[in-house]
Each structure stands twice: as C-alpha cells, then as structure tokens.
Amino acid sequence: MQQLFSILAVTFPIFALMLGGFVATRRKLLPVEAIPGLSAYIVSFALPAMLFRLSVATPLADMMDLSMILLYLTCGAVLSALTIVLSRKQGMTMKDAAFGALVSVYPNAGFMGIPLLIALLGENGVRVTLVTILLVDCFVTTSVCLSVAQMQVGRDEKRDFGKLLGTLGRTLRGAFSNPLSWPIVAGLLFGSLGIEMPAPFHETITMLADSASPVALFTVGAIFARNAVNERKSHRALADYVPIALIKLFLHPLLVFSAGYWFEALGGHLDARTLSAVMLVAALPSAANTSMVAERFGADSGRIARIVMTSTTLSFFSFTGLVWFMGIQLPIR
C-alpha cells in the first residue's frame, strides 16, 4: 500500500493539473479564447526549451539503439494496421481510419511522458528512450499515418505508387517543419559538439523548460473542456471511440511487453530498464494534439478528441495500476 501511495504522489499531480484546466474552463475562469495563446506559448517556447534541455544531455551515440527503435516501430505498425482494419469494417473512410491508427499509437510523451517517466525512473534512466521515441513518432509514425490518411482512392481509381511516394514526401517535409523536432536535433548537436550555452541563455531556457509541463497539462485540461462543450450535442456511439482508447492504454503496452519477451527469446538484447520505459510510454494516453491535426486535414476531429479524452481519463487508473503492477521502485529525490 505504501508503494501505491508513492506512485500516486507522482501520477496524481499530473492529472490534477489537467483537471484544474478543465474545471477552470468549464467555470469560465479561463476564457476559451485564451486557449490558442496558451497552446502557442507551449508549442513555440516552453516545450521546445524542455526538449532541448532533455536532448542536450543525451549522447548522440546512445540514440542508435536499433533494438528499441525496431521494437517500438514494429508494435506501432501492428496496432496501426489492426486499428485501420477495425475502423474500415465500421464503414469509416481511409482518412478517419488512418487518424484512428495515429491516435492509437501516438502517446502523449511530450506533455505527460517527460514529467511522469523522469519522476518514476529518473532522468538518466529514460532520457534516451524519450528523446528517441519523440523523434520516431515525429518523423515516422506521424508521417506514415498522415500519408495513409491522404490515400483517398476510389473504387474506379488506379492506385498510383508514385502518388503515394509523393504524399509521403510532402508529409515528411511537414515533419521537418514541426517546431518540436528541431529543438531535439539542436540539443543533440550541441551536446555532441560540447557547446555550452552562455549563462543568460541557459537560465532563460531553464525557466521556459520548467514552465512547460504545468502549463501544458493545464492547457490540455482546458482543451478537453472546450472539446466537451463542442461535442455535447453529438450523440456518438461508444463503439466509435472507446475501443481505440482501450487499444492505446492496454493493448499497446501489452504488445510492447510481448514483443520484448520474444525479442529476448530470439537472442536479441534489450535492457530491462529500457523495456520498462518503452512500456510506460506505450501505456500513456493518446497525444492531445492529434485532434488538432485531424481537424487540419479534414478528418473527424470530434471522434479523435473523444478518443484522446477517454484515454486520458482512464489512464489515471490504467497507468497508475501498471506502474504498481510492474513494481517500479521510485528513485530517491
């Protein structure tokens, strides 16, 4: 029981901040009009600073953990294919099916994963895993799912492989323009070259980085409140979004664990701490920004928002339960 309370001491504040943003918005203490401004601050200033600080201390050579990358990508590919098949059987378009796949495998590693995993496993134990997964999701997972989302091929149309490659190329260019990818790359380069930031710049980055998690979590709660109001009149069947949320929270980490077990059985090597970190990342709820991306691409953003909200709400219990079940010993702080 003492271990459970120790875990709650880590997980509860994360969800309490999101609840605070939700309540503040529903009670109109935080104007809905302020949400875009908060989001811009997070995406353009605070989160890049936090990612830079995290990656600058990560040796570039450690990023080439091919075993971890292969494990994570394989599990993501299997779940994406499964989700697309299930969505298509429900009569959804390829675009909506692809975004369902994205939201089923894209964890909220930036806003929630960084503070949670650092508190649970220590920064030295998860830094490489977090930075690697953030880059993989940014450049590979997102690019592939968005490319599939744009493959709107009718029954009488010819499938053109060249068009698919062109779509993938455009999506990759979009990934390179992602404001969250470059701070990671810059941090890795600064760290590998041994470049030290002047003290004034270092302190500025530190202050911005320290504000990233609390402001981001509060804003995520505000976004959920706004989406809940917008979706109030929408009578969606639970089957449209609950199964995808459950896939994200339960099947994703289970698949990572199973794949890691078989990887070891086949003679591969994956550090136990790394496997635990990847499992915990996989157990995180869906990334909050996927609904905004879905809206920009003309997909059913309301459905994606429901999946994100459902997975985030349930993750308080599922994530806490998984950490307790794994018997993770919290680092001394």
N, C-alpha and C positions, 0 to 999 in steps of 0.2 A: 504493500500500500504506500509505503514511503517513496518507492521508486515512481509510482504513478503520480503522486503529488509533485515530485521533482520534474517529471515530464510536463505536467500541466503548468508548472511555473514557467516553462519555456513556450509551450504552444498557446496557452490562454491569452497572453498579451497580444499575440499576432491577430487572433480572431476578435479580441476586444476592440482593437483599433478599427478593424473593418466594421464591427457593429456600431462603433461610435460614429463613423462616417455615414452609415446607413440611417441611424436614428437622427443625426443632425440634419440630414437632407429631408427625411420624412417630416420632421418637426419644423422645417423651413428655417432652421438656424443657419444652415449653409445654403445659399441660393443655388438653384440648379445652374444658373448662368455662370457660376464660379468654377464649375467642374472642368470645362475646357482649359481654363487658365491653370488650374492645379495640374491637370494632365500634361500641359505644355512644360511646366516647370520640372515635372518628374522626368519626362522623356528627353528633354533637351538639356537639362542641367544636373539634377540630383542623381538620377540613375547612371548616366554616363560617368560621373565622378566616382560613384561607388564601384562600377565595373572596372574603371581604370585603376583604382586603388587595389582592387582584388587581383587583377591580372598582372600588375607591375611587379608583384612579389611572386609570380609564378614562373619558374624556369621554363624557357621555351622548349627545351629538350623533353621535359616531362609531359608536354602536350601530345606527344606522339605515342600515346597509349592505344595502340591499334586494337588491342583486345577489348578494351572498354568501348571504343567507338563502334567496333563491329557488333558487339553485344547490344548496345543501345539502338543502333540503326536497324538491326535485324528485328528486334522486338517492335520497334515503331512501324516497320514495313508490314509485319504480320497483322498488327492491330489495325493499321490503316486499311489494309485490304479487307479485313473482316468487317470493319465499320462501313466501308463503301458497299459491300455486298448486302449487308443488312438494310442500309438506307435505300438502296435501289429496289430491294424487294418490297419496301414500303411505298414505292412509287415516286420517290424523290428524284429530282434532276441530278445529273452528274455534278453540277456546281454545288448544290446543297449537300450531296453525299460526300464530296471532297472536303468541304468545310467541316462536316461531321467527323471525318477522319482526322483533320487537323486538330480539332478541339479534343479528340480522344487521346492524342499522343503528345500534345504540346503542353508541358507543365508550366505552372506559374513559378518558374525557377528564379526570375528576377526579383519580383516583389516579395514573394513569400519564401522561396527556397534559400536565398542567401542568408537572411537572418535566422531562419529555423535550423538549417543544417550546420551553420557555424556554431550556434548555441548548443546543438546536440553532439556534434562530433569534433568541434574545434576547427579553427580556420586552416591549420596545417593539414588536417585530415580530409578536407573537402574542397580546397581551393582549386586543385587541378581538375577535379570532377566537374565542379560547377562551371568553370570557365570553358572547358571542353564541350559540355552539353549545351551551354548557351550558344556557342559558335555553331555546333552541329544543327541545332534547331533553327538558328537564324539562316544558315546558308543551305542546308539540305532539306530538313523536314518541311519548313515553310515553302521553299522553292518547289519541291515536288508536288505538294498538295495544291498549291496555287496553280501550277501547270495543269494538273488533272482537272481542277475546277474550271479551267478555261477550255477544256476539250468538249465543247458542246457540239457533238457530232450527231447529226440527224440520221434517220434510218436510210435515207436515199443518198447521203453524202459519202464521199470516199474518204477513208481515213488516210491522212497525209502525214507520213513520219516527219517530213520536213517542217510542216506546220507545228508539230509537237516540239521539235527541237527549237524552233523559233520562239515558241511560247516559253519554253524552259529558259532560253537565253534572256528573254525580257524579264522573267521572274528573278533570275539570278542578278541581273542588273539592279532590280528593285531591292534585293537583299543587300547588295553592296552599298546602297544608299540609305540603309537602315541606320538611324542615328545611334543605335545601341551596339552595332558591330564594331565600329571604328574605335571607340574607347578601349575595347578589349584588345584589338590589334595594336593600338598605340601603346597600351600598357605592357604588352608582351615585348614589343620592340624596345621600349625604354628600359625594361628590366634586363633584357638580354644584352643590351649595349652598356649597361651600367650607368645610364644617365640619371642624375639626381636632380629633382626639381628644386629651384630656389625656395627658400623658406616661406616667403609670402604666398607663392603659388601653391606650395604644399599645404599650407594651412587653409587656403581657400578651398582646395579640393577636398580636404578632410571635413570641413564644415558642410559642404554640399553633400558629401557622401554620407555623413552622419544623419542628415535630414531625409535621405532617400526612402528608407524603409517605413518610418512612421507616416510620412506624408503620403507615400504611395498606398499604403494599406488603408489609411483613412479615405483616400480618394477612391479606391476600389469599392469600399462600402458605399460611398456616395453614388458611384456609377450604378451599383446594384439597386439602390433606392430609386434612381431615375428610371432604370430599365423596368423595375417592378411596376412603376406607375404607367409607363408606356404599354406594358403587356397586360395590364389589369383587365382590359376588355377582350383580350384574346383568349379564347377557350381552346387551348391546345390539349391534345390527348397526352397522357403521361408517357405513352409509348414513343412519342416523338422526341423526347429528350432525356428521360430518366435512364434508359438502358445505356446511352452513351456516357452519361455521368458515372454510372456504375462500372463500365468498362475502364474508364480513366482511373478510378480510385482503387479498384480491386484487381481487375484482370491485368492491367499494365504492370504493377509491381510483382504480381504472381508470375507473369511471363518472364520478367527480368530474372527473378529468382530461379525459375526452372531452366532458363537458357544458361545462366551462370553455372548451375549444377552440371548440366550436360557438357558445357564447355570444359569444366574441370575434368569430367569423366573421360573426355576425348583427348586429354593430355595438355590442354591449354592451361595458362596461368593467369589468374585474376586475383589480385589482393583482396582479402576478406573485407577490409575497411572500404575499399573502392566499390566492391559489390554492394555493401550496405548503403553507401552513399547513393549509388545509382538506383537502388530500390526505393530509397526515400524520395529521390527526385521524381521517380515514376509514380509514387503514391501521392504527389502533390495534386491539387485540383487543376483544372484547365486554366490556361493563361487568360487573364482578363481582357487583353487587347484583341483576342480573336473575333469578338463580336463586332468591334470597330472595323477590322479588316474585312469581315464578311459584308458589312454594310457598304464599304467602299467598292467591293466587287459585285454588288447587286445580288448577293445571296440572301437567304432568310436569316437576317441578323437576329431577329427575335428568338428564333429557335436556338441559335448559338448562345445568346445571352442567357436563356433558360438553363442550358447545359452548364454554363460557367457558374451561374448562381447555385444550381443544385449541387454540383460537385464541390463548390467552396463551402457550402453549408454543411454538407455531410462529412467533409474532410476533417472537421474538428474532431469527430468521433473516430473516423477510419484512420487518420494519420496518427492521432494520439494512441489508438489501440495498436497500430503496427509497431510504433516505437516501443511501447510496453512489451509487446509480444517478442520483439527481437532482443529484448533485454539490454538495450544500449545503456552503457554507463556514461553518464554525463561528465564532461571534462570539468576539472576543478577551475573555478574562475575567481 
